[in-house]
Every structure is written in C-alpha cells, then in structure tokens.
Amino acid sequence: KTGEPEYLPESIYRDSRESGTWRENWVYKLPTGEIVAVYNDITERRLIEEKLLQSEEKYRILFQNAVEAIAVAQDGRLKFINPKISALIGYTDEEILSMPFTQFIHPEDREFVVDRHLRRLREEKFDEVYSFRVIDKTGNTKWVEIGAVRIDWEDKPATLNFFTDITARKQAEDALKKQR
C-alpha cells in the first residue's frame, strides 16, 4: 500500500512440493503495479540456531546445577556466577556482582589470591588447585579449594574459577593435629 518494501517475518512454508522449509519474505510493489515477493530459504540457519539453543540449554543446566561454586573473574569483579556462589558466601547475586571479589577473601589471603589471579591472567604456570579462606556475609570464615583456568570473556582476559567448600575437611584435619 505504501510502495515501500515490506518484510514478512520468517515462517514455515509448505505446499505439495515442499515439506516445511523456513523462509523469510520481502514484498515489493513495482512501479507497474505488480507485486513481487522474494523468499529467502533460511531452513539451514534455523536448524543451526536450534542446535545452538539446545547446546546452550545443556550447558546452562550443568552450570546452574553444578555441585561446585563457579564464577568468571575479570577486572577485579565476578562477572558471571552460578547459584552455589551465593550459597557459599551468603550474599545475593546482585551484591556479589557489584563488589570487588577481594571483598569475599579473608584479609590474610587476599594478596596471595590476587597474585595467583594476575599470574593466571598472564598465563604463567603454577599449581592449578590451591586453597584459601573466604568470609561469608555473616563474617564466618570458610575454607575453599579453587581450580581455575584462564579464558577470554567478552573479548577480554578472565579466569573461570571452580570453588569447593572444604571447611569441614580443614576442621577435621585441625582436630586430628590437636589429638597428636
């Protein structure tokens, strides 16, 4: 009606020759008054998008339900976390994402942990797994074991960190030492 090309959203096309292909359509009105429809077969793209969504869903389920606390650290903050992080340190997701990650590290361990983080960003080699103390929202100290790797996150260096609460293990080790 306007003389301007019109885009019709993608839809499935079926007829006696086609058994269901995805197409996007553009409709034009020529100066002669004739209507021209241009179809672009996007079936392959839709199939790839569906596979990608299925893959993303699998990883989302793994990430959200992992036994370990998982976080991406970048620029002094945690940028991406799973629910176990909140359970470990007692802060809400919003609080965790808004504060420097050093805030959650026991003051006596901060320098050590930050040094390891920076060395990992520089891709230096050292023990991949180590332990340190964290402070939860109520002020309690907990021991965690961390395994971390360097990654690129949103086109910048970061670390992918896996935390396991080892507080009970450390308490048992301390109790055994006291018995000796």
KAKA-V343306 format. One record per helix or strand of 2 or more residues. SS is the DSSP state (a for helix, b for strand). FROM is the first residue (numbers start at 1). LEN is the number of residues. Records with the same first field share a line. If there is no record, write none. Layout:
BEGIN
SS=FROM-LEN, FROM-LEN
END
This chain:
BEGIN
b=6-9, 19-11, 35-7, 69-6, 77-5, 129-7, 141-13, 156-10
a=43-23, 83-7, 93-6, 101-4, 110-12, 167-13
END
